[in-house]
């Protein structure tokens, strides 16, 4: 009779530095080390430390927390970070990843008003991917909504599976906001799924980034799928803790997210016979 076998993939669990906002990038390293995360993903934004490769290297060395991924500055609030030219931003993100030993650059599809960038984005990402061992993992987004109105803010598409990219990032908070089936999107990504932003959501008009298990997205199902399929990318906790009333409450949320992830990354199977 078969005995259940627990499969734990090689995927590392990282903390996005965005998860400690409004605290600093340096604080994210401290918390990641204290809670036992395998590494961090750097969200490059207005915090000067997030933009400084040498400062990031020193933090990584001091806390003994590796930098596993770099999130390029693609947000509205980072339009002037590392240049106003979006291709220069990606070149600098790639250079930072290479210098820091990160394997992945996360990038959003362009805003629709970035017309030239959007027109060349798919071919440009392929071209950049051919120039490095770093993975450019393009992240799914969502339509913007206000009351009963919907605006398609991203081009070529917020659903990145409608275009041809070498690698994808799936974000389950974004699938919640888009009101789309997260596991169906994962299926469409197939073996090009290289990176996970793990967070939950309830389908609000706003991108919620809840602690996994507090919304209605298939966070546990996705993690168990990754375990069954031997996923070897990174699972990054990217949650919103800005409403935390204290450091202890923020760390409690991040500890809960880490425990949830490690639990569900262990997938049991009854395929192996008893020895």
Buried (B, 14 or more C-beta within 10 A) or exposed (E): EEEEEEBEBEBBBBBBBBBBBEBBBBBBBBBBBEBEBBBBBBBBBEBEBBBBBEBBBBBBEEBEBBBBBBBBBBBEEBBEBBBEEBBEBBBBBBBBBBBBEBBBBBBBBBBBEBEEBBEEBBEBBEEBBEEEEBBBBBBBBBBBBEEEEEEEBBBBBBBBBEBEBBBBBBBBBBBBBBEBEBBEBBEBBEEBBBBBBBBBBEBBBEBBBBBBBBBEBBBBBBBBBBBEBEBEBBBBBBBBBEEBEEEEEBBBBBBBBBBBBBEBBEBEEEEEEEE
